[in-house]
Amino acid sequence: MADQSGSTPFRELFESALEAYEKKTGISLPKHPLSEQLRSCHSVEDITTLVQDQASTFSEFKGKDRIMKSIKGTISILATLSATTSLGDVIGLVSQKGL
């Protein structure tokens, strides 16, 4: 069984951030339209495509290609982390099941 002593402070911090987001925007993060679209993604490529579609509104932005490369790398890292069993409880916070 994984040591979860460090996950409690992170969980509290994350839950606080979710509450602050909802208070500021008036939208619960799991109910945000982008969150709902992300739930239908089943691979890193699906997520990357969704993010690229969202970023297409910045087509005239000067550093778009460099930013998209960073986003792809971040998505890949997050996908790897989500498969790590010791992070399962914390990552569950961002899914509908976890909330």
C-alpha distance (Angstrom), angle and dihedral (degrees) to the residues before:
residue distance angle dihedral
M1 . . .
A2 3.79 . .
D3 3.79 121.7 .
Q4 3.79 106.1 -108.4
S5 3.81 99.1 179.2
G6 3.80 90.5 110.1
S7 3.79 94.6 46.3
T8 3.82 96.5 69.6
P9 3.83 96.0 66.2
F10 3.80 89.4 44.3
R11 3.80 91.1 48.6
E12 3.81 91.2 51.3
L13 3.79 91.6 47.6
F14 3.79 91.8 47.6
E15 3.81 93.5 47.8
S16 3.81 89.1 49.2
A17 3.81 89.9 51.8
L18 3.83 90.8 49.8
E19 3.81 90.3 51.4
A20 3.82 91.9 47.4
Y21 3.82 90.4 50.2
E22 3.79 91.7 51.1
K23 3.79 92.3 46.3
K24 3.82 92.1 50.3
T25 3.81 98.5 42.0
G26 3.78 102.4 27.2
I27 3.81 88.9 -129.7
S28 3.78 126.3 107.1
L29 3.81 105.7 -128.6
P30 3.83 93.9 -129.1
K31 3.81 88.3 54.0
H32 3.81 94.7 47.8
P33 3.82 110.5 117.9
L34 3.80 91.9 -121.9
S35 3.82 90.8 52.3
E36 3.77 89.4 52.9
Q37 3.80 90.6 50.7
L38 3.81 90.9 48.3
R39 3.81 90.7 55.2
S40 3.79 88.7 64.3
C41 3.82 91.8 55.4
H42 3.79 115.0 100.7
S43 3.80 102.5 177.6
V44 3.77 143.0 32.9
E45 3.80 87.8 -104.7
D46 3.82 91.9 54.9
I47 3.80 90.9 51.7
T48 3.80 92.6 45.5
T49 3.80 90.9 51.2
L50 3.79 91.6 49.7
V51 3.81 92.3 49.7
Q52 3.80 91.2 46.4
D53 3.80 90.0 51.9
Q54 3.81 89.7 50.7
A55 3.81 90.4 48.2
S56 3.80 92.9 49.8
T57 3.80 87.8 88.2
F58 3.81 85.7 70.9
S59 3.81 92.8 58.0
E60 3.79 92.3 133.1
F61 3.82 93.0 48.0
K62 3.80 108.7 120.3
G63 3.84 99.9 -136.7
K64 3.81 97.0 39.4
D65 3.83 96.8 123.5
R66 3.80 93.4 50.5
I67 3.81 91.3 46.7
M68 3.81 92.3 49.1
K69 3.81 90.0 51.4
S70 3.81 89.0 53.4
I71 3.80 91.2 47.3
K72 3.81 91.6 51.7
G73 3.80 90.3 51.1
T74 3.79 91.9 48.1
I75 3.80 92.4 49.7
S76 3.79 90.3 50.1
I77 3.81 91.8 51.0
L78 3.80 92.5 46.9
A79 3.80 90.9 49.8
T80 3.81 89.7 52.8
L81 3.81 91.6 47.8
S82 3.79 92.0 49.2
A83 3.80 88.5 60.1
T84 3.82 91.3 55.5
T85 3.80 108.0 104.1
S86 3.80 94.9 -149.3
L87 3.81 89.0 62.3
G88 3.79 94.8 46.6
D89 3.80 96.8 103.9
V90 3.77 94.5 47.2
I91 3.78 95.5 44.3
G92 3.80 88.6 49.2
L93 3.79 86.8 69.4
V94 3.79 90.9 74.6
S95 3.76 95.8 50.2
Q96 3.80 126.7 79.7
K97 3.83 89.7 -115.7
G98 3.78 91.4 55.5
L99 3.79 93.8 50.6
